[in-house]
């Protein structure tokens, strides 16, 4: 099923990404896609619902045209990569 979507995410220490466009809603691998898209600047995002048993049931990631990307994972951890040598991981525990 295809649906229109829009959204934005930001992290003050790690840049930001936002987007709108058409995305796919579906499921697989224990999650359901809730939204995804790419904006006119080439920044991509994807949001997934892992259900109530996950520490972070509404996980997402974004990747920016400048090479940076950010993940908020279902186990509560986060990962940021600047695209130019800096990265940060937080276990969420």
C-alpha positions, -999 to 999 in steps of 0.1 A, spaced: 0 0 0 14 34 -9 5 66 11 17 102 12 37 111 42 56 140 57 78 144 87 109 158 102 135 148 127 163 167 143 190 162 169 207 194 181 241 177 183 239 158 151 223 179 123 188 173 111 168 157 84 133 163 71 113 151 42 80 145 26 69 124 -3 54 91 -11 63 61 10 54 25 15 34 11 43 39 -26 50 54 -51 73 83 -75 76 110 -85 100 88 -79 131 80 -43 122 55 -22 102 66 7 81 48 38 93 62 64 70 91 72 47 102 97 21 128 120 6 126 157 4 138 180 -24 172 184 -7 177 146 -10 173 139 28 156 105 34 137 93 65 120 61 74 99 53 105 90 18 117 67 5 144 81 -25 163 52 -30 186 47 -26 223 74 -52 232 102 -30 219 120 -6 242 115 21 215 85 9 195 85 38 170 121 36 157 133 57 128 164 67 108 173 95 85 201 101 61 211 134 47 225 144 14 257 156 31 264 119 41 253 121 78 228 97 92 210 89 125 193 58 138 169 55 167 167 17 172 140 -5 187 162 -16 216 165 21 227 200 27 213 209 55 190 236 59 165 248 90 147 274 93 119 285 127 106 297 114 73 331 129 78 347 108 105 327 115 137 302 89 151 284 85 184 266 54 198 244 54 229 233 20 242 201 34 256 207 16 289 
